[in-house]
Amino acid sequence: MLDAKPGAVGTTASPDRDDHTTHFPADHPGVPRPKTGILLANLGTPDGTDYWSMRRYLNEFLSDRRVIDYSPFIWQPLLQLVILSKRPFSSGEAYKSIWNNEADESPLLTITKAQTAKIKVAMAARYGDDVEVDYCMRYGNPSTKSKVRELTEKGCRQILFFPLYPHYAGATSATANDQFFRALMEEKFQPVARVVPPYFDHPMYIDALARSVERAYALMETRPDVLVSSYHGVPKRYLMEGDPYHCQCQKTSRLLKERLGWDDGDIVTTFQSRFGPEEWLQPYTVEEVARLAEAGKKKIAVIAPAFSADCIETLEEINEEIKESFEEAGGESFTYIPCLNDDDAHIDALCEVIDTNLSGWIRPKG
């Protein structure tokens, strides 16, 4: 039966049903107690900054038809023979500049682990040992396939899949969902599944963003002239083909402005990380910050609401490339406001979204 509950897709099972039984023959394989799995998913990370680690990661990422939808007959020769012969070197250097050397992993992985740990504690407090919480990456490790297998082996008869993207885009949420469904296709005992929808306008998410801005502004001697709300870009063609990402980003900026009680000119929406020759969503962050500086906005702050965790696009691109563009155009004060990461208000918001989407599957203890 298709699940008709808002905010979830997939099929349902009775929350009171318990298929577990001890009345198996002696030679029957072991059957774990039924549980509910919560699988958090983020974009991905290379295993290291060396050439081959970067090449494997970039090859998987740039071969995804959700990310680059050009004909493979045209794209793959260009990717394999030109791009992947050079880009792993430059990308590796970029990752080296932000790498968590102590843990020997990317900041995205470090932060996702921290988010998962806090969510696991919160879910255990609500649901006891009836839930299993884990994380996976769309590209790289730990893979979605491996984590779906682990959850099913632990007895998860139902899995809530949570792409950690506040906004829906084909190149983020959709490809993560694709990979999750591919993993389900390989399971002998396929669990019931739900997918968490975008939460770009969730009041607790907006409030967490606003509080992060308020904290950052409170620490500054002089208030910035403008807050740049920079979102990861996608080709403009995707918007024209029906992708709702652009509209959702604009709504987040509007809700953030309203929550902060600001005027229209206090916040601008931009898009970063342009790749390839075609037109992407505009204005481009790297160009807009230069324009702001030239227009007399000498003090700016930048926030990246589309990212649930700091990563190469925020720590390296915003803090280095975009900052440099601003300063070269005459900008004097550039402040990057970190992603929400494992901030308690962010974790509370994510847990609220999870609770809503677990409705009908499992009841809180007590």
C-alpha positions in Angstrom: 0.0 0.0 0.0 1.4 3.4 -0.9 2.0 5.7 2.1 -0.4 8.7 1.9 1.2 10.6 4.8 2.6 14.0 3.9 6.4 14.2 3.8 7.1 10.6 3.1 7.2 8.4 0.1 7.3 4.6 -0.1 5.3 1.9 1.5 4.2 1.4 5.1 4.1 -1.4 7.6 2.0 -1.5 10.8 3.8 0.1 13.7 2.6 -2.6 16.0 3.6 -5.6 13.9 6.4 -7.7 15.2 7.5 -10.5 12.8 10.2 -11.7 15.1 9.7 -15.1 16.6 11.8 -17.7 18.4 9.9 -20.6 16.9 12.3 -21.4 14.1 13.8 -24.8 13.4 17.2 -25.4 14.8 18.9 -25.0 11.5 17.1 -21.8 10.6 19.4 -18.8 10.0 19.4 -16.2 12.8 16.8 -13.4 12.5 17.5 -10.2 14.4 14.8 -8.3 16.2 13.0 -5.9 13.9 14.2 -2.3 14.1 13.8 1.0 12.2 16.8 2.4 10.4 17.6 6.1 9.9 20.1 6.6 7.2 21.6 10.1 6.8 23.2 10.8 3.4 25.6 13.5 2.3 27.4 14.3 -1.0 30.6 12.4 -0.5 34.3 12.7 0.0 37.6 11.4 -1.4 39.5 8.9 0.7 42.6 11.0 0.4 44.1 14.0 -1.4 46.5 12.0 -3.6 45.9 11.7 -7.4 44.3 8.3 -7.5 41.9 8.9 -4.5 40.9 12.2 -6.1 40.5 10.6 -9.5 38.3 7.8 -8.2 36.1 10.3 -6.4 35.8 12.8 -9.3 35.1 10.0 -11.8 32.2 8.7 -9.7 30.9 12.2 -9.2 31.3 13.6 -12.7 30.0 10.4 -14.3 26.6 10.8 -12.6 24.0 11.7 -15.2 22.2 13.7 -12.6 25.2 15.9 -12.2 26.4 16.1 -15.8 23.6 15.2 -18.2 25.5 15.5 -21.5 25.6 12.5 -23.8 28.1 9.9 -22.5 29.4 9.5 -26.0 30.5 13.2 -25.9 31.2 13.6 -22.1 33.0 10.4 -21.2 36.0 10.8 -23.6 36.4 14.4 -22.5 36.1 13.4 -18.8 38.5 10.4 -19.0 41.1 11.8 -21.3 41.2 15.4 -20.4 39.5 16.4 -17.2 40.6 13.4 -15.0 44.2 13.7 -16.2 44.4 17.2 -14.7 41.7 18.0 -12.3 42.7 15.5 -9.6 45.9 17.5 -9.0 44.2 20.8 -8.5 41.3 19.3 -6.5 43.8 17.5 -4.4 45.6 20.7 -3.6 42.3 22.3 -2.7 41.4 19.5 -0.3 44.9 19.6 1.3 44.2 23.2 2.3 41.2 22.1 4.4 42.0 18.5 5.2 41.5 17.2 8.8 45.0 15.8 9.1 44.5 14.6 12.7 41.6 12.2 11.6 43.0 11.9 8.0 39.6 12.7 6.5 37.8 15.6 4.9 35.9 18.1 7.1 32.6 16.9 5.5 33.2 13.4 6.8 34.2 14.7 10.3 31.2 16.9 10.6 28.8 14.2 9.2 30.1 11.8 11.9 29.5 14.4 14.6 26.0 15.1 13.3 25.2 11.4 13.2 26.5 10.9 16.8 24.3 13.6 18.2 21.2 12.4 16.2 21.9 8.9 17.4 21.8 10.0 21.1 18.6 12.0 20.5 16.9 9.1 18.7 17.9 6.7 21.4 16.4 9.0 24.0 13.1 9.0 22.1 12.9 5.5 20.8 15.3 3.4 22.8 17.0 0.6 21.0 14.3 0.2 18.4 16.2 2.5 16.0 19.5 2.3 14.2 21.1 5.6 13.1 23.9 5.7 10.5 25.3 7.8 7.6 26.4 7.2 4.1 27.8 9.2 1.2 26.5 9.4 -2.4 30.1 9.3 -3.7 33.0 7.7 -2.0 32.9 6.0 1.4 31.0 4.8 3.3 28.8 3.9 0.3 25.0 4.0 0.4 25.0 0.3 -0.7 27.2 -0.8 2.2 25.2 1.1 4.8 21.8 -0.2 3.5 23.2 -3.7 3.8 24.5 -3.1 7.4 21.1 -1.8 8.5 19.2 -4.7 7.0 21.6 -7.1 8.6 20.9 -5.4 12.0 17.2 -6.2 11.5 16.0 -2.9 10.0 12.7 -3.8 8.4 12.0 -0.2 7.5 14.5 2.6 6.6 14.0 6.3 6.7 16.4 7.8 4.1 17.4 11.4 4.9 19.4 13.3 2.2 21.1 16.1 4.2 20.1 18.8 1.6 17.7 21.4 2.8 16.7 22.1 -0.8 15.8 19.7 -3.5 17.8 19.5 -6.7 18.2 16.7 -9.2 22.0 16.8 -8.7 21.8 16.4 -5.0 18.6 15.0 -3.4 17.5 13.0 -6.5 20.8 11.3 -7.1 21.1 10.4 -3.5 17.6 8.9 -3.6 18.5 7.0 -6.8 21.5 5.4 -5.1 19.4 4.4 -2.1 16.8 2.7 -4.4 19.5 0.9 -6.3 20.8 -0.4 -3.0 17.3 -1.6 -2.1 17.2 -3.5 -5.4 20.0 -5.8 -4.2 18.4 -6.8 -0.9 16.9 -10.3 -0.6 14.6 -9.1 2.2 13.8 -5.6 1.0 13.0 -3.2 3.8 10.0 -0.8 3.7 11.3 2.7 2.7 10.6 6.3 3.1 12.5 9.4 1.9 12.6 12.6 3.8 11.6 15.6 1.6 13.4 19.0 1.5 13.2 21.1 4.6 14.2 24.4 3.2 11.3 26.3 4.8 11.1 24.4 8.1 10.7 26.9 10.9 13.4 25.3 13.1 15.9 25.2 10.2 15.2 28.9 9.4 15.5 29.7 13.1 18.8 27.8 13.3 20.2 29.8 10.4 19.0 33.1 11.9 20.6 32.3 15.2 23.9 31.5 13.5 23.8 34.9 11.8 22.9 36.7 15.0 25.8 35.0 16.9 28.2 36.0 14.2 27.0 39.6 14.0 27.2 39.9 17.7 30.9 39.2 17.6 31.7 41.8 15.0 32.8 45.4 15.9 31.0 46.7 12.8 27.8 45.3 11.2 28.3 44.1 7.6 26.8 46.2 4.9 25.1 43.1 3.4 24.7 39.4 4.0 25.4 37.3 0.9 23.4 34.1 1.0 25.4 31.9 -1.4 23.8 28.6 -2.7 25.5 25.9 -4.7 24.6 26.6 -8.4 23.1 24.4 -11.1 22.7 25.1 -14.8 19.8 27.5 -15.5 18.5 24.9 -17.9 17.6 22.7 -15.0 15.2 25.4 -13.7 13.6 25.7 -17.0 13.1 21.9 -17.1 11.2 21.9 -13.8 13.9 21.6 -11.1 12.5 23.5 -8.0 15.9 24.3 -6.5 16.1 28.0 -7.5 12.7 28.8 -6.1 13.4 26.9 -2.8 16.7 28.9 -2.4 14.9 32.2 -2.9 12.3 31.2 -0.3 14.9 30.3 2.3 16.5 33.7 1.8 13.2 35.5 2.2 12.2 33.5 5.3 15.7 34.1 6.8 15.3 37.9 6.1 11.9 37.9 7.7 13.0 35.9 10.8 15.9 38.4 11.3 13.6 41.4 10.8 15.8 42.9 8.1 15.1 45.0 5.1 15.3 43.7 1.5 18.7 45.3 0.9 20.3 43.6 3.9 20.5 40.2 2.2 21.3 39.1 -1.4 20.9 35.6 -2.9 23.7 34.3 -5.1 24.9 31.0 -6.6 28.4 29.6 -6.6 30.5 26.6 -8.0 29.8 27.2 -11.7 31.2 24.4 -13.9 31.3 24.1 -17.7 30.4 26.6 -20.5 26.6 26.9 -20.2 24.7 29.5 -18.2 24.1 28.7 -14.5 21.7 30.3 -12.0 22.7 33.9 -11.4 24.0 36.1 -9.9 27.3 34.2 -9.6 28.7 34.7 -6.1 32.2 35.3 -7.2 31.1 38.1 -9.4 28.4 39.5 -7.1 30.8 40.0 -4.2 33.1 42.0 -6.5 30.2 44.1 -7.7 29.2 44.8 -4.1 32.7 46.0 -3.2 32.8 48.2 -6.3 29.4 49.6 -5.3 30.7 50.7 -1.9 29.7 47.6 0.2 33.1 47.2 1.8 32.0 44.9 4.6 30.1 41.7 3.9 29.3 38.4 5.5 28.6 35.2 3.6 26.4 32.3 4.6 25.8 29.0 2.7 22.3 27.8 3.6 22.2 25.0 1.0 25.0 23.1 2.8 24.3 21.1 6.0 28.0 20.7 6.7 31.1 22.7 5.8 33.0 21.2 2.8 35.3 22.1 0.0 32.7 24.5 -1.5 32.5 26.5 1.7 35.9 26.2 3.4 38.0 26.5 0.2 35.8 28.1 -2.4 34.1 30.7 -0.2 36.9 31.4 2.2 39.5 31.6 -0.5 38.3 32.2 -4.1 35.2 34.2 -3.3 37.0 36.2 -0.5 39.8 37.0 -2.9 37.4 38.3 -5.5 35.8 40.6 -3.0 39.1 41.9 -1.7 40.6 42.5 -5.1 37.6 44.6 -6.0 38.2 46.8 -2.9 36.4 45.0 -0.2 37.7 45.5 3.3 36.0 43.1 5.6 34.9 39.6 4.7 33.3 37.2 7.2 32.3 33.7 6.4 29.5 32.3 8.7 30.0 28.6 9.1 27.4 26.0 8.1 25.1 24.8 10.8 27.2 21.6 11.1 26.5 19.9 14.4 25.2 23.0 16.2 22.5 22.0 18.7 19.8 24.1 17.0 20.6 22.4 13.7 20.5 18.9 15.3 17.2 19.8 17.0 15.8 20.8 13.6 17.0 17.6 11.9 15.5 15.5 14.7 12.2 17.3 14.4 12.2 16.5 10.6 13.0 12.8 11.4 10.3 12.5 14.0 7.7 13.9 11.6 8.7 11.3 8.9 8.8 8.4 11.4 5.1 9.0 12.1 3.1 5.8 11.9 6.2 3.6 12.0 7.4 3.9 15.6 6.2 5.6 18.8 8.4 7.4 21.3 9.1 5.5 24.5 7.2 6.5 27.6 
